């Protein structure tokens, strides 16, 4: 092969190589890669399904039993001429009220109630032989509070109102269960009670609940479920006459009717956790009143 032929072959080989390799691009025919930011962006996870809170079922309050825990309360023998203070609430607009038996009983020479800011004489109409419960009457009454017909459950919230140490006061409590209270001293009898754990009180400065005896304990709907009869400041316990005793007093006295079908008091249910506002509303409507007993 001559040198000219070799030059021609070299030129042809160079042209063929250029056609094969020179026009080939590595990324030709491929989708361009996304920028680094797009490649690192996380894929949003689907929203979790809504969680429906499970309804907590509270154990129902059982019927009274002879095996319910028993605690004793000695009712002090008072000096003649001394004056005690309690609380009462209306159960009939014709002047029928409920209170604690240790606040109004045969040892009272004179009973005075303060209704609508006026002092008026009261008389004992019925004394329960076992429970710490009394029915008193006055010439002027106030609209009756509704009494709860429904069953209670452990853990229910209660709110009591009255005049501890002579001032307007209240407590918010949680129902613990059934107990029995045995009276001693100047009173006797054993009656069914409910025991509540005190969660808070109004005013906060109260060191004792003395004077609240006879005041109503309301449920969340604003209906009465008991009468305050004892308290333990050290243990934070409030004791009330059980609802069955209220029904017993209704049947035995024949002076009032349980208002179980009525709606609850807005003064209590409408104020929610606002104890001061609820207490003031109850006092203004004469749903709680002061009761004075002058001892013989």
C-alpha positions as CSV (number, residue, x, y, z in Angstrom):
1,X,0.0,0.0,0.0
2,X,1.3,3.3,-1.0
3,X,1.7,6.2,1.4
4,X,-1.2,8.0,-0.3
5,X,-3.5,5.0,0.2
6,X,-2.5,5.0,3.9
7,X,-3.4,8.6,4.3
8,X,-6.8,8.0,2.7
9,X,-7.5,5.1,5.0
10,X,-6.6,7.1,8.1
11,X,-8.9,10.0,7.1
12,X,-11.8,7.5,6.5
13,X,-11.2,5.9,9.9
14,X,-11.2,9.3,11.7
15,X,-14.4,10.3,10.0
16,X,-16.1,7.0,11.0
17,X,-15.0,7.3,14.6
18,X,-16.2,10.9,14.8
19,X,-19.6,9.9,13.6
20,X,-19.9,7.0,16.0
21,X,-18.6,8.6,19.2
22,X,-18.7,12.3,18.6
23,X,-22.6,12.5,18.4
24,X,-23.2,10.2,21.5
25,X,-24.4,12.1,24.7
26,X,-24.6,10.0,27.9
27,X,-27.9,11.6,29.0
28,X,-29.5,11.5,25.6
29,X,-33.0,9.9,25.8
30,X,-33.2,10.1,29.6
31,X,-35.3,12.3,31.9
32,X,-33.2,15.0,33.6
33,X,-32.6,14.4,37.3
34,X,-34.4,16.7,39.7
35,X,-32.4,19.2,41.6
36,X,-31.0,18.0,44.9
37,X,-33.6,19.9,46.9
38,X,-36.4,18.1,45.2
39,X,-34.7,14.7,45.6
40,X,-34.4,15.2,49.4
41,X,-37.9,16.5,50.0
42,X,-39.9,14.0,52.2
43,X,-43.1,12.6,51.0
44,X,-45.9,13.9,53.3
45,X,-47.5,11.1,55.4
46,X,-51.2,10.7,55.3
47,X,-53.1,12.2,58.2
48,X,-53.9,9.8,61.0
49,X,-57.6,9.0,61.5
50,X,-59.4,11.0,64.2
51,X,-59.2,9.5,67.7
52,X,-62.5,9.3,69.5
53,X,-62.0,9.4,73.2
54,X,-63.4,6.4,75.0
55,X,-66.2,7.2,77.5
56,X,-65.1,6.3,81.0
57,X,-67.7,4.2,82.7
58,X,-68.0,5.1,86.4
59,X,-69.2,2.4,88.8
60,X,-72.7,3.0,89.9
61,X,-73.5,3.8,93.5
62,X,-74.9,0.7,95.2
63,X,-77.9,0.6,97.4
64,X,-77.4,1.2,101.2
65,X,-76.2,-1.8,103.1
66,X,-75.5,-2.8,106.7
67,X,-71.9,-3.4,105.6
68,X,-71.3,0.3,104.5
69,X,-68.4,1.9,106.5
70,X,-69.6,3.4,109.8
71,X,-68.2,6.6,111.4
72,X,-69.4,8.3,114.6
73,X,-70.1,12.0,115.3
74,X,-70.6,13.3,118.8
75,X,-73.1,16.1,118.9
76,X,-71.9,18.6,121.5
77,X,-74.2,19.3,124.5
78,X,-74.6,23.1,124.4
79,X,-75.0,25.6,127.2
80,X,-78.4,27.1,127.8
81,X,-78.8,30.4,126.0
82,X,-76.1,29.7,123.4
83,X,-76.8,30.3,119.7
84,X,-75.8,28.0,116.9
85,X,-75.8,28.6,113.2
86,X,-76.8,26.3,110.3
87,X,-78.1,26.4,106.8
88,X,-81.5,25.4,105.3
89,X,-82.9,25.2,101.8
90,X,-86.6,25.2,100.5
91,X,-88.4,22.1,99.3
92,X,-91.9,23.7,99.2
93,X,-92.8,27.3,98.4
94,X,-95.3,27.3,101.2
95,X,-92.5,27.6,103.7
96,X,-91.1,24.1,104.1
97,X,-87.3,23.7,104.5
98,X,-84.8,21.0,105.0
99,X,-81.8,21.2,107.3
100,X,-79.6,19.0,109.6
101,X,-81.2,17.6,112.7
102,X,-78.2,18.7,114.8
103,X,-78.9,22.3,113.6
104,X,-82.6,22.2,114.4
105,X,-84.0,19.9,117.1
106,X,-85.8,19.7,120.4
107,X,-83.0,21.5,122.3
108,X,-83.8,24.7,120.3
109,X,-85.9,27.1,122.4
110,X,-86.1,29.4,119.4
111,X,-85.5,29.0,115.7
112,X,-84.9,32.0,113.5
113,X,-84.3,32.0,109.7
114,X,-83.1,34.8,107.5
115,X,-85.2,34.9,104.4
116,X,-84.9,37.7,101.8
117,X,-82.9,39.6,104.4
118,X,-85.6,39.4,107.0
119,X,-85.6,37.4,110.2
120,X,-88.6,35.2,110.7
121,X,-89.5,32.6,113.3
122,X,-89.4,28.9,112.3
123,X,-90.8,25.8,113.9
124,X,-89.8,22.1,113.7
125,X,-92.2,20.1,111.7
126,X,-90.4,16.7,111.5
127,X,-87.3,15.1,112.9
128,X,-85.9,12.0,111.3
129,X,-85.4,9.3,113.9
130,X,-82.2,8.0,112.4
131,X,-80.7,10.4,109.9
132,X,-79.3,13.8,110.7
133,X,-82.3,15.5,108.9
134,X,-85.0,17.9,110.0
135,X,-88.0,19.6,108.3
136,X,-88.8,23.1,109.5
137,X,-91.6,25.5,108.6
138,X,-91.9,29.3,108.2
139,X,-94.7,31.7,107.4
140,X,-93.0,32.7,104.2
141,X,-91.2,30.4,101.8
142,X,-89.2,30.4,98.6
143,X,-89.3,28.4,95.3
144,X,-88.4,24.7,96.0
145,X,-85.1,23.3,94.8
146,X,-85.4,20.2,92.6
147,X,-84.3,17.0,94.2
148,X,-82.5,14.5,91.9
149,X,-84.4,11.3,91.0
150,X,-81.5,9.7,89.1
151,X,-78.9,7.2,90.3
152,X,-75.4,8.5,91.3
153,X,-72.0,7.0,90.3
154,X,-68.7,6.9,92.0
155,X,-66.7,9.9,90.8
156,X,-69.7,12.2,90.3
157,X,-69.1,15.9,91.0
158,X,-71.1,17.6,93.8
159,X,-71.2,21.2,95.0
160,X,-72.4,22.2,98.4
161,X,-73.4,25.6,99.6
162,X,-74.1,27.3,102.9
163,X,-72.7,29.6,105.6
164,X,-69.5,28.1,107.0
165,X,-68.4,30.3,110.0
166,X,-71.3,32.6,109.1
167,X,-70.1,33.7,105.7
168,X,-71.3,32.6,102.3
169,X,-69.3,29.6,101.2
170,X,-69.2,26.5,99.0
171,X,-67.2,23.4,98.2
172,X,-66.7,21.3,95.1
173,X,-66.4,17.5,95.8
174,X,-66.1,14.1,94.2
175,X,-68.3,11.3,95.3
176,X,-66.3,8.5,97.0
177,X,-69.1,6.1,98.1
178,X,-71.6,5.1,100.7
179,X,-71.1,5.3,104.5
180,X,-73.2,5.3,107.7
181,X,-73.2,8.0,110.3
182,X,-73.8,7.2,114.0
183,X,-74.9,10.1,116.1
184,X,-73.8,10.4,119.7
185,X,-73.9,13.0,122.5
186,X,-77.2,14.9,122.6
187,X,-78.6,13.1,119.5
188,X,-78.8,9.4,118.5
189,X,-79.5,7.4,115.5
190,X,-77.6,5.8,112.5
191,X,-78.5,6.9,109.0
192,X,-77.2,6.3,105.5
193,X,-74.8,8.9,104.2
194,X,-72.6,9.6,101.2
195,X,-68.9,10.6,101.6
196,X,-67.3,13.1,99.2
197,X,-63.6,14.1,98.7
198,X,-63.3,17.8,98.9
199,X,-61.5,19.2,95.8
200,X,-61.7,22.9,96.5
201,X,-63.6,25.4,98.6
202,X,-64.8,29.0,98.5
203,X,-63.4,31.2,100.1
204,X,-60.0,29.6,100.2
205,X,-59.3,31.0,103.7
206,X,-62.0,28.8,105.3
207,X,-60.5,26.7,108.1
208,X,-63.7,24.9,109.0
209,X,-67.1,24.2,107.4
210,X,-69.0,24.7,110.7
211,X,-72.2,26.5,109.9
212,X,-72.7,24.8,106.5
213,X,-74.6,21.9,108.2
214,X,-78.0,21.6,106.7
215,X,-76.9,23.1,103.3
216,X,-77.7,21.3,100.0
217,X,-75.3,19.2,98.0
218,X,-76.1,19.6,94.3
219,X,-75.2,17.4,91.3
220,X,-73.8,18.7,88.0
221,X,-77.3,19.3,86.8
222,X,-78.2,21.6,89.7
223,X,-80.4,19.1,91.6
224,X,-80.1,18.2,95.3
225,X,-78.6,14.8,96.2
226,X,-78.1,15.3,99.9
227,X,-77.7,17.5,103.0
228,X,-74.3,18.5,104.4
229,X,-74.1,17.1,108.0
230,X,-70.4,16.6,108.7
231,X,-66.9,17.4,107.5
232,X,-63.3,16.4,108.2
233,X,-60.9,19.2,107.4
234,X,-57.8,17.1,108.1
235,X,-58.9,14.3,105.7
236,X,-60.7,16.6,103.2
237,X,-64.0,14.8,103.5
238,X,-67.6,16.0,103.3
239,X,-70.5,13.8,104.5
240,X,-74.1,14.2,103.3
241,X,-77.4,12.6,104.2
242,X,-78.1,10.0,101.5
243,X,-80.9,10.6,98.9
244,X,-82.9,7.7,100.3
245,X,-83.2,9.5,103.6
246,X,-84.7,12.6,101.7
247,X,-87.3,10.3,100.2
248,X,-87.9,8.8,103.6
249,X,-88.5,12.2,105.1
250,X,-90.9,13.1,102.2
251,X,-93.0,10.0,102.9
252,X,-93.0,10.4,106.7
253,X,-93.7,14.1,106.9
254,X,-96.0,14.5,104.0
255,X,-95.0,18.2,103.8
256,X,-93.2,18.3,100.5
257,X,-92.8,16.4,97.3
258,X,-89.6,15.3,95.6
259,X,-89.2,17.4,92.5
260,X,-87.3,14.9,90.4
261,X,-88.9,15.8,87.1
262,X,-87.9,19.5,87.3
263,X,-84.9,20.9,85.5
264,X,-81.8,21.6,87.7
265,X,-81.1,25.1,89.0
266,X,-79.4,27.4,86.6
267,X,-77.7,29.1,89.6
268,X,-75.6,25.9,89.9
269,X,-75.5,24.2,86.5
270,X,-75.1,27.5,84.7
271,X,-72.1,28.7,86.7
272,X,-70.1,25.5,86.1
273,X,-66.9,25.7,88.2
274,X,-67.6,29.3,89.4
275,X,-68.4,28.6,93.0
276,X,-68.6,32.3,94.1
277,X,-71.1,33.2,91.4
278,X,-73.2,30.1,92.1
279,X,-73.2,30.7,95.8
280,X,-74.2,34.4,95.4
281,X,-77.0,33.4,93.0
282,X,-78.4,30.9,95.4
283,X,-78.3,33.3,98.3
284,X,-80.0,36.0,96.2
285,X,-82.9,33.6,95.2
286,X,-83.3,32.4,98.9
287,X,-82.3,28.9,97.8
288,X,-80.0,28.8,100.8
289,X,-80.7,30.7,104.1
290,X,-79.2,31.1,107.5
291,X,-80.8,29.2,110.4
292,X,-80.2,30.2,114.0
293,X,-81.0,28.0,117.0
294,X,-81.1,29.5,120.5
295,X,-80.6,26.6,122.9
296,X,-82.9,26.2,125.9
